[in-house]
């Protein structure tokens, strides 16, 4: 049984919930017990199932429970165990308390479901996450006869109660005083029966007219919730709904006091003293109040002092802080004190969602509780994470973008229902939330295109939008962030802000860039310009012409408007221009595909993407001449399309009130497309490296692309960002090569500044790496380009896995080699009772990660996504193997361009980048002070090449053993005996 303690209602309600909304939630249970919901609670069945697991394909029913509701009462019940035809897994026994003895004499699934169908009698069925229960019921023969009307109360609760942080049935039932949930079917049924009236009551609390909007939204679509909204709308059938008014009423009560721009202070900045910071980290200080178990770490205090100095002196820092230093609190504590003393905002930029969640959900709330004066903080994300209310309101009446959905395994109606549910969730959330993002709203993104309910910085209507700026969730988030002591965001958004000249984020002059080893790479991705056949096709499909898409919709609307003849004419002209441009772009990308195929001919490559550098020699090639000519034609036709869209957009604003589409958004899309094509085709901006790429998906559809990436990111940062900043602290566990920071300083632009403006420091880990991590180098393996290499690697890996007894993570640089080795090793390991998984094409990182963490002895072959940011503490991971040093590919466009421009480019860039990657990979092994493990390096170049010493010296452990391949197994066996 689960021992998880469910939250109280106050704990479940999201922070910043308006007082009146919070008060209404607190009275829901009482009001629901007295309110009459008529047909919605007459003759409905509440249902729950228990199964042997979550897999629809491999798992089976073991229990079914149901209750018939009539009014406020349960008038009949149904319960049965179900014989699954195989033993119940141990974890399911522990979770549910159901044992094999309970189901041994139970009816078969077919008989149990037939009895259920007779009990239900086709009436509506309520289930929390109904897709799960319905799929298990209907995969049994006769299951479709249970009911045609299944209502998912999980999705409905997200619409009814958008200010809850969790919509798990157990959490809601506990918070609202319903029956307790125990992972037994009948208990869950009773809990849901109690929650049903609360959900209906919460829906009735929504603003007048919203139920009418939901009931009438896309009436041609069958939607499981429509009858519910229709019935509730009868309470006030004449009510109208205005999202603009709702947002005004919601936000008028808020009092946002924005912080100062640190660059415009009327007084000299005041920094906390060294004594204040030291006292905070001393026994009995602020930091000890944050944690039950506190230990004073000298390296943590040293880092906090460096952060304090940087902010006090308006200088920059590079701080390499090893695992276990506790760097989050080391930079948060002085930053909060500095922000509060000066009424400014300090920004924290991270790479991974895991660290962002850790800061926002754990460290900052704990620090808030520990500080006598508390603190304010805000998490800020990119445009794609916030609903655009203008697009949401248009989607209510506009065509549903079915053509933008890539999910092919769902029916059209299922996709349409998912879209309508997403719109309903967002509308309800916006009615009760001063600010907030989409990430926790449970939207099924595989069915719902983000562009249906979000916008981009380029496409945002800003002052032309009726919700701008206070009512807008995007710009409202930026405004509220400007009122916080600490703003947490990601590298991506910070770099977009640089590109947008500071128009995305509040004016923050002090930044902590955590996970800084990834900052240069993210900047190169963010600042790249790309034009691809896939996005181009999508752009033309969305724009359409005289019969489809946005142009068609606007033409239809204009036909009913007097004096719209001129508009219809320019729309027809625009459609013709777009048609010519679409053909020209198709011909361009066909030539790009031919160019890549020709230049990559002969490459042994099983990767889905093939990339070709477009250097000076390539531009003189006959195949490129054809690309160039097609590109010029595409540029001219795109210029004409953009011009026509500008004219049509301006005229539509004047002629058609409340236009169903905004051609300005489409114009922005085509302007970006034009910019990308022109940049690569002309190739005159020498700050970029240019390439052409072809990507083939599983169904063999190809996507051709022209790409331009910034070569020297550091130069861009030094020119466009660092001069505007007062202090930037770059920190990571891996930014120095040995004791040398020069590669990193060049990557982020610090070496372009006066040396008096920055400094660097390495802080050793608090963990005892020399005792806990053993490093083994296999000295006699063939070179990686030797034909015998893979055969010998397979022998070594077999020895490592068997001697370690599983729990091995092998990090490859090449998918083809990984797949071949996996095919050879998996059956050999299975004979030894060991299981091996592989990060397959298209498989989600989270899915394979969760499986690795759940199955203690499972081993994994993985690629780049697992080289960093992957945590597996304890015996789950006892060994990391790196078969090959991760040097960039000899055909990598950036490497080729650097080689063309600099004589020692490989030594300056490729070598240190590979060293830092190996440091990152080694960091996967020791994630706590008690972890122990072995790092196996299977690349003999570490011994035979002069640069090998740089890798060895950069490892966190100096306990390095160099062995012949045949001795590695015995070494690991000896190590295991010594650690047990």
N, C-alpha and C positions, 0 to 999 in steps of 0.2 A: 504494500500500500504506500501511497505517496505521503511524505511528511512535510511537503511544502506548505508554508503558512500563507494563506491568501491575504491580500491587503484589505484594509478597511476602505470605506467609500472615499474618505478624505485622501487616502494614499493613492487611490485609483484615479481620482480626478486629476487631469493634467494641470501643471503649474500655469499661472496666468489665465486661468478660466475666470471670466467675469463673475462677480459676486452673485448677480441675479441668476445666472445659469447654474452656478454651484448650488444655490439655495433651492432651485427647482429640482435638481437631481436628488437632494436630500429629502424632498417630500414625495418623490415618485412612488415609493412603496405604499405609503398611506393612501395617496390619491388613487393609485391603481386598484386598491382593494375595494374602493367605493364606486368606481366608474363603470359604466355599462358600455361594452363594445359590441353588443348585438351579435350579428352573424359571424364576426371574426372569432368568437369564442364558443360558438355553438357547433357541436359535432365536428371537432377536429381531433386528430390523433397526434400525440407527442411520441417520438420514437428515438431510441438510441441502440447502438450495437457495440459489442466488443469483438475483436478479431485477433488472430494470431500475429498480426503485424500490420504494416502500412502499405505493403505492396498489393495492389489489386490483382496482379498476375499470380503471385506465389502464396498469398495468405488467405485464410478462410474465416468464416464466422464462427464464434464460440458462444455468443449470447445475444438474444434479442429481447428488448423490453419495450412496451408501448402502453400508453394510457389515453383513454378517450375523455376529452373535456366537454363539459356542457355548462356554460356560464362559469362560475367560479369553482366548480366542483369536478373532481375526477369521478366519473360514473362507471368506469370499467377499466380493467387492466389485462395486459397480456405479457407473459414471461415464459421464455424457454431457453435452456441451454441448447447448443448445437454441436453435433459431433463433427470435428473438422477433418477427420480422416487421417490425422497425423498428430504426433505429440505437441503439446503446447510449449513454446519456447520459455526458457527459464525466466527471462526478463518480463514476459507477459504474465506469468504466474505471479511474480513479485508485484507487478503493477496493479493487476486486477484482483488477485486473490483467488482466481479460478484455477482449479487443479485438473489434472487428467481424469481423476476419479469423478469429477462433477459432470464431465461430458461423455464418459464411456458408454452410458446407456441413453444418451440424449438422441433426439431424432436427427435424421440426416438433414443437410441444408435444404434439400428439395421439400421434405415434409414440413420442416419448421417454417419455411417461407410460405408454403401453401396455407398453413394455419394462420400465419400473420395476415395474408391476403384476405382470408375470411373475416378476421377480426377488424381489419381496417375498412373493408367494404368500399374502397375507392374514394373515401373522403380525403380532404387535404391532410398532408403529413408535415408536421413541424420537426426539423432536426437541425442541430447545431453543426455546421459544416455538412450540409445535406448531401453534397456531392459524394462524400466519403461513404455515408450510410447507404445512399441510394445505389451507388456502384456495386457495393458488396451484396445488397439485396437482389439487384437486377441481373447480376452475373449468374445467379442461381436460376435454373429453368423455372418459369412461372413467376419470377420476381417482378416482371413488368406489370403484373395484374394487381399489385399491392395498391398503387395509386398513380394517377397521371399528374397530380399536383403536389409537388414537394416544395416546401418553403424553407429556404436556408436562413435560420435565425441568426447565424453568425454574421452574414452580410447585412441582414436587416438591423441587427444591433449596432453595426457601424454607422448606419444611417440615423438611427434613433438616438444614439448616445455617443456622438462624435468626440466628446471631451473626456472619454475614458482612455487611459493608457493601455488597457488590455481589454479584449472582448472574449477572453477565455470564459467558458461557462462557469468554471469553478470560481474564478475571481469575481465575476459579476454576481453569482448566486450568494457568495459569502458577503460581499459588500452591501447587497440590498436585502439581506436577511431571508433569502429563500433557502430551500433544503440544500444540504451539503452535498458536494460532488465527491465521489470516492472511487472513480474508475470502475464502477459497477453500473450496468445499464439502467436498472430501475431507479437508483439514486439520481443518476443524471437526468432521467425522464422527469422525476419530481422537481428537480432544480429548474429544468427548462419550463415546466408547467407553471412554476411560480414566476419565472422571468417573462413569460409571454405577455402577461398583462402590463408589466412594467415597460416592456418595449413598445406596446401599443400606446400607453399613456405618454411616453417620451415622444413618440411621433406626433401625438396630438398637441404637444407643447411647441412644435415648430412654428415659425412665423406664419401668419395668416396667408393663405393662398399657395403655400409651398406644396401642400398635398394635391391641390388642383394641378399645379405645374407637373408634378411627378405622374399623376394619373393620366394626364393627356399627352405626355411626352412620347413621340413616335408611336402613335396608336396602332400602326400596322404591325408592330413587333409584339409577338407573344412574350410577356414578361411575368415571371412568377409573382412579383410584388404588386402588379397593377391593381388587382382586386382589393388589396389592403388599402392602398392609397386612395382608390376610388371611394371606398366605404368611409374612410376618415374625412375625405373632402366634403362629404355630404353634411358634416357638421357646420360648414360655412361655405356653401356652394358659390356665393357671389364674391368671395374674397379674392383680391388680386395680390400678386407678389412682385415686389421690387427689390432686387438684390442691392441696388444702389442705396435705397433707403435703409435696408437692414444693416448694411455695412456702416452707414453714417450713425445709426442709433447705437450700434455695438461699440464704435470707436470714439464717440463723443465723450464718453466717460473716462477714457484713458488720458493720462497726463505724462507725456514723454518729455523728459528733460535731457536733451542731447549734450554729450560731453564736448569739451573743447577740442579744436584741432591743435595738437601739440606744437605745430609749427607756427601757430598764431597766438600763443599765450602772451598775456600782458605782463607776466612775471617770470623770473627765472625758474626753470623746473626744479622741483625739490625731490631728491631721491632718498629712499630709506638709508639709514646709516649701516655700516658693517655690523655694529652692535645689535641693531634691530633684527637683522637677518640671522645673525648668530644665535640670538636669544630664541628666535622662532624654531630653530632646529635643535636647540638644547633640550635635555630632559625636562619634562614638564611644560615645554613650550607649545606653540601652535601646532606644529607637525605631530607631536605625540598625541594631541587631542583628536587627531584625525583617524588614528589607527589603534586597534586593540593591541597589536604587537608592534612596538617601536624599537628600532635600534639606530643609534647614532652612526652615520656613515661619513667619514671625513671627506670622501670624494663628492658626496652630495652637497655638503656645505661649501666646498670649494667651487663647485659649479654655480651654486646660488650666488656666491660672491662675485663670480665673473659676470653673471647676468646683471647683477646690481651695478657693477662698474660700467658695463656697456651702456646701460640706460642712463646712468648718472653723467657719463662723459660724452654721450652721443657718438659712440664708436661701435664698431661691429666686432663679432666674435665667430670663430670656428671652434666648436667644442666637440671633441670625440669623447663620448662617455660610454664606457663598456656596459654590457648587460648587468643589471643589478645595482647600478648607481642610484637609481630612483630619480631619473632626470626630469620626469613630469613635474613633480613637486619642486624640484630644484629651480625650474624656470617659472613655475606658476606663482610661488610665494612672493619673490621680489617683484614680479610683474604686477601682481594685484596691489601691493603696497605702493608701487610707483604710480599706477593708474589712479588710485584713490587720493594720493597726496596732491596730484596735479589735475584731477577731474578730466582725465583723458582716457582713451581706450587703447589697450594693448592687444595685438592680434597674435593668435597661435595658428599656424598653418601646418597641417599634417598630410600624410599621403593616404593612409589607410582608414577605412571606416572603423576598424577595430580600435585604433588609437583615439579617433574622434569620440566614439561611444564611451571609451574608458574615461576620457577627460570630462565629457558632459554628464555622464551618468554616475561617475564615482568620485574622481578627484575634486572637481569643482564643487559639487554639493557638499562633500566632506569638508573642504576648506571653508565654504560658506558657513557651515555649522560651527567650525572651530574659531573663526575670527569673531571677536566681540561685535564688530560693526557689520559683519556679513560681507557679501559681495554680490555683484550682479554679473551675469554672463549670458551669452547668446550664441547659438550655433547657426552659422550662416552658410547656405549652400547656393548652388548655381540656379539659373532660371528654370532648368528642366526639373527641378525638385519642387517647384511651387505651382499651384494652379493659377492659370490665367483666367480670371473671371469673365473677361470679354469672350474668350474662346469657349468657355464652358456654356455661357448663355447662348452663344450662336449654335453650339452643338445640340442644344435642346430642340431647335427647329430645323437645323441644316441636315444635309445628308450624312449618315454615319459613314466614316471612312473605311469601309470594309476592305478596299484595295490596299490599304496600308498595313494590314495584319499579315504577319508572316506565318502564324500558326495554321497548319494545314490539317491537323487532326481533329478539329472541332467543327461542328455544323455551323452554318451561317446563323441560325437562331441562337445558338449558345454564345457565339461571339457578340451578337447584337445585345443579348441579355447582359453579358459582362460589361458592355459599353454603357448601357443604361444604368446599371448598378453603380458603375464608377462615377457617372454624372450625378446620381442621387447622393452618393457618399460625399462628393466634393461640395455639392450645394449645401448639404446639412452641416458639413464642417465649417464652411465659410459663414454660415448663419450664427455660429456660436464661438468662433475662434478669432480673436484679434489678429493673430499671426500663426504661422505654422506651415509645414511642408507636407508633401504627399507620401513620404516614405513609410509611414506607419498606418496608412489607411486601408491596407489589404487589397489594393487594386490589382487585378490580374493582368499584368502588363503584357503577357503573351497574346491577349485578346484586345488590349486597349492601347492604341498608338499614343505615345506621349504627346505628340503634336496636336492631338485632339483636345487636350486640356492644359497644355503648357505652351509657352512661347519662348523665344530666344531674345537675347539683348538686341540683335539686329532687327527682329520683327516686332518687338514691343512697340505699341502705339504711343506710349508715354502720355504726353499732354493731350492727345486726341482721344484717349480712353476715358470713359466716364468714371472709372474706378481709380484713376490716377489722382494723387499718389497715396493718400492715406488709406483709402479703401482697398488698395491693391495689396495682395499678399506678398508679391515679390518686392515691391518698393517699400511696403510696410515693414518687411523684415529688415531691409537695409536701414530704415529709420530707427527701428527699435534696437538694432545692433549698435547704432551710434550712441545709445544711452547706456551701454553696458561697460563695466570695467574690463571685461575680457570677452573677446570675440573669437570663437573657434571656427575655422573654416578649413578648406583643403588647398593643396598646392594648385590644383586646377583653377579654382576661383580666384586665388590671389594673382595668378599669372594672367588670367583673363582681365582682371582689373588693370594690370599693367598695360595690356594691349588696348584697353578702352580708356586709357589716360585717366584712371581714377574714378570712372563713372559707375562702377559696379559696387564697390565697397565703401564704407564710411572713410573719412580721412584719418587713417591710422598711420602713425609715423614710427611706431616701435613694434617690431615683429619678432616672434620666435618661430623659426622654420625647423620643425622637428622632422625626423626621417629625411634629413637633408640630402642624403646620398642619392635620392631620386629626383631632386629638384631640377637638375639640368635636363634630364630625360623628359620630364613632364613639360618643361618649358618648350622643348623642341616639338613635342606633340601638339601642345596648345597653339603654338605660333605657326604651325605648318599650314600650308594652303593646298587644298586637294580638290580635284574635279574628277568624279567617278561616273561610270556609266550607270551604276545603280541609283545613286542619288539624283542623277540627271533625269533618268526615266521617271522617278518618283515626282520630281518637280514638274515635269511636263504633264504627267497624269493628273496631278492635283490642279494645275492650271486649266487643263482641258482645252476645249474649243467651242465651236458653235453648238455642239450636241452633248458635251459632257463637261464635268468639272466646274471650277469657279467661274470661268467666263460664261458658261451656259447658264448657271444659276443667276448671275447678274443680268444677263440678257433677258431672261424670263421676268425678273423683277422689274427691269427697265421698261418692258413692254406694257406694263400697266400704269406707267407714269407719264403724264403729259409732258411734252417738250423734251422727251428723252431720245429723240431721233438721232441727234448728234452723238450721244453716248453709244447707242447701238451701232452706229457706224464705226466709231473708234474701237469698239469691242470686236467687231468683225475684222477690222484691220489688225488688231492685236492677235486674234486667233490665227490669221494667215501668217503673220510674222513668226508666231510660236511654232506653227507647223513646219515652216522652212528651217527654223533653228533646231527643231527636234531631229529632222532628217540630217542636218549638217553635223550635229553632235553624235548621232549614231554612226555616221561615216568616220568621224574622228576617232571614236573609241574602237571601231573595227580596225583602223590602221594602227592604233596603239597596241591592240592585241597581236597583230601580225609582227610589229616591231619587237615586242617582248619575246615572242616565240622564236624569231630569227636570232636575236642576240643571246637568248638563253639556251639555244640548241646545244645539245651535248652535255648539259649539266645533269649530274645525277641528283635529282631532287624530288622528294616525295611530299614536300611541303604544299600546303594549300595555296600559298602566295609565292609568286615568282617576281622578284624585283630586279630591275635593270637600271644601272646608273646612266644618266644622260649627260655625259661629259663632252668636251670639245670634239673628240674623235667621233663619238656617236652621232653628233649633230651634222657631221659631214657625210654620214652614211646615206645611201640611196633610200633605205627604208625609213629613215627619219625625215627625208625630204617629203615623202608622202604624208607622214604625220603632220609635218609643218604646213603643207598646203591645205590639208583638211582642217588644221587648226585655225588658219587665217580665215577660211570660209565660216567656220563655227563662230569665231570672234565677231565677224561682221554681222552675222544673223542674230547673235545674242545681243549685240549692241542695239540692233533694230527692235528686238523684243523688249528690252529694258526701256527704251525710249517710248514705245507704244504703251507699255504698262504704266509708265509715269503719267502719260497724258490721260489714259483711261482712269487711273486711280484718282487724279485730281478732279476730273469731270464727274466721276461717280459720287464723290463727296459732296459736290455742289448740287447734283441732280436727284440722287436717290437717298432719301432719309432712311436711317437704320438699315443700311445695305447688309444683305445676308453674308457677303464675303468682303474682305478687305484686300484689294489688289496690291496695296502697299506692302503687305507681307510677302506676296509672291514676287514683287519687284525686288525686295531685299534678297530673296533666295537666288534669283537670276543674276543679281549684281555680284554675289559671292561666287557663283559658278563662272561668270565672265572673268572675274579677277583671277581665279585659279587657272583657267585655261590660258589666259593671256600671259600670266607670269611664267608658266612653264614653257609655252610655245616660244615666246620671245627669248627667255633665258638670259636676260641682260643684267639682272640684279645679282651681283656676285656675293651677296650676303647669304644666298641660298645654295643648297645642293639639290639637284633635280633628278627625279627618277620616274620610271614608268612601272606599273605593277599590274599583274593579272592574278586574281584570286578565284579559285574554283570551289564551289560549295559541294556538299554531299550529292546533290542532284545534278552536279556537273554544270550548273549555270555559272557563267563567268562574270566577273566584275572587273572591268579595266579602269585604271586610274592614272592620272598625272599628279605628281606630288612634288611640292617644294618645301624643304625644311631648312631652318636656320642652321648655319654651320657653327657660328661662334655665339652661343647663347650668353656666355659671360660678357661679351662686348655689348650685347643688347641690354643686359641687366645693369651694367655699369653706366650706360648712357641714359636709359629710360626709367630706371627704378631706384637704384641705390642713392643717387643724389637727392631724391625726394625724401629719403628715409633718415631718421635721426639715429636709430640703432636697429641692426638686424643680427640676431643670434642664430647661426646655423648649427644644428646639433644632430648627431646620429651616433650609433655604435660603430659605424664604418665610413669614415671620410678621409682617413689618413693612410698612406702607404708606408708602413713602418711608422716613423715619426715625422714623415714628410707630408705637409698639407698643400704643396704647390699645385698638384693636379686639381684638387677641389677648389682652391682659391681662384684658379684660372677658369674653372667651369662656371662659377657663380659671379665672376667679375670683380672680385675683391682685389686681385693683383693689378687692376687698372687704376686703383685709388692710391692716394698717398699712404705709405706704410704706417704713418701715424694714426690712421683711421681704423685700423683693424689689428687683431692679434689672434693667435691660435693656441689651443691647449689640449693635451691628451690626458684623460682621466681613466686610470685603470678600472677594470670591473671590480665590484665588491665580491665576486665569486672567485673561488680558488680553482682557476682553470688548469693549472699545472697538475693538481691532484685529481681533478674530476674529468679531464678530457685527455685521452691518449690519441696521438696522431700517428698513423701508419702510412708510409709511402712505399708502394710496390715499385721497386727500382728496376726490375728486369722485364717489365711488360714491353712489347713492341711499341714503336712510335704510333700515335693515333692514325697516321696515314698509311701504316703498314697493313697489308692484306691479312696478316695473322692476328691483328690487334683484337678484333671482336671475338675470335675464338678463345684467345687467352683471357680476355675480359670476362667472358662467360664462365670460365673455370674459376676465376677469382671471385666473382659474384656468388657462385654456388657455394664456395667455401665460406664466404663471409656470412651468407644467410643461414647456412646450416650451423656454423659454429656460434652464431649469435642467437639462434633460436627464433628468428623473425624480428619484427620491430625495426626494420631497416628502411631508410629512405635513400634511394639512389637518384641523384640529380643529373639528368642528361642535358646536353646542349643540342642534340640532333634527334628529331622524331624518328627518322628511318632506323637509326641504330637502336633507339629505345624499343621500337616495335619488334625488331628482329630478335633482340636479346630477350624480350619478354616471352616471345613465342617459344624460344628454346628453354628458358628457365622455368616457366610456370609449371609444366608437367613434371620436371625433375624435382622441384620443391614440393609439389603435391605428394610425390612418393615419400617424402620425408615428413609429411604431415604439416607442411607450412603453406600458407596462402599468400599469394602475390597479386596485387592490383596494379593497374596502370592508368595514368591520366590520359584517357582516350580522346580522340578528336570530338569536339562538340560537347564533351562532358563538363558540367559546371565544377569550378574549383571548390565551391562550398560543399557540394555533394560528396566528392571524393575525399575531401578533408575530413568531413564528419564521419565518414566510414572508417578512415584510418584511425581517428581518435577513439571511435567506439570499439573497434576490434583490436585488443591489446597486442596480439602477436602478428597482426597483418603487416606485410611489407609493401612498399609502394615504389613504382618507377614514375618519375614526374619530370616535367620540363620547367621552363623559366618561372612560371607562376608560383612555384614552391621554393624558389631559391631565397626568397625573403618574405617576411610577414607571416610565416607559418609557425605557429607555436604548438608544441606537443610535449608538455612537461612529463617527467617521470619515465616509467618503463614503456610507455607507449612508443617512445623513440629512443633507442639505445645506440644506434649507429647511423651515420651519414656517409654515403659513398659518393665521391665525385669522379666519374670515369675520365673526364677530359677537361682540361683547363678551358674556361669559357671565353676564349678570344673571339672577337667579332669575325664574321664570315669574310673571306677574301673578296667576295663579290658585293659586300655591303657598300651602298652608294656613299655614305658618309666617310667611311674609311678610304675609299678610292679617291674621293675629292680631297681629303686631308693629305693623302700621299702625293697627290698632284701638286699641292701647294707647299708642302713642307717635307724636307729631306728625312727627318727623324720622327715622322708622325706616329709610326707604330709604337715607338718607345715613349712618346709623350702622351698618347691617348689610349691605344688599345691595351698596352701592358698594364698601366695602373687601373684601368676599368676592369680588367680581368682579375687583378689582385683584390679589388674591392668586392667583386662578385663572390670570390671564394671566401672572403671574410664574412660576407652575408650568409652564405650557405653554411659555413662552420657555426654561425650563431644559432642555427636551428637546433643544435644538439643540446646545449646547456641553457635551460630557461628558468632554472631556480637554483638556489644554493645547494640543494641536495641531489640534483641531477648528475648522473655519470654517464659517459659514453665514449665511443671510439669514432674518430674521423678517419676514413680510408681514402687516400688520394691515389688514384690508379693511373696517373700520367707520369711516365718516367722522365719527361722533360724537366720535372722538378729537380732531378738529380743530374741530368746530362747537359742542361742548358745553363748559361750564366745567370739568366734572369730568375731561375728557380729559387734562388735565395730570397728574392723580394717577396715571393709568396709565403715561404716558410717563416720569414721574420715578421710577417704581418698577421700570422695566426694568433689567436688569443692564448694558446697554450704553447709553451716551449718544450713540452714533453713529446718530442718527435722521435720516432723509430723508423729507420730505413731498412726494409727487408726484401728478400726475394719473394716472389709471388707464392711459392710453395710453402712458405713459413707463416703466412698471414693467418691461416686457420688456427694453427697451434698458438699463435700469439693471442688471438681473441679468446680462445678457450681458456688460456691461462688468466687473461684479464677477468673473464666472467667468474672464475673460481675465486679470484682475489677480492671481488666486490660483493660476494655473497657470504 
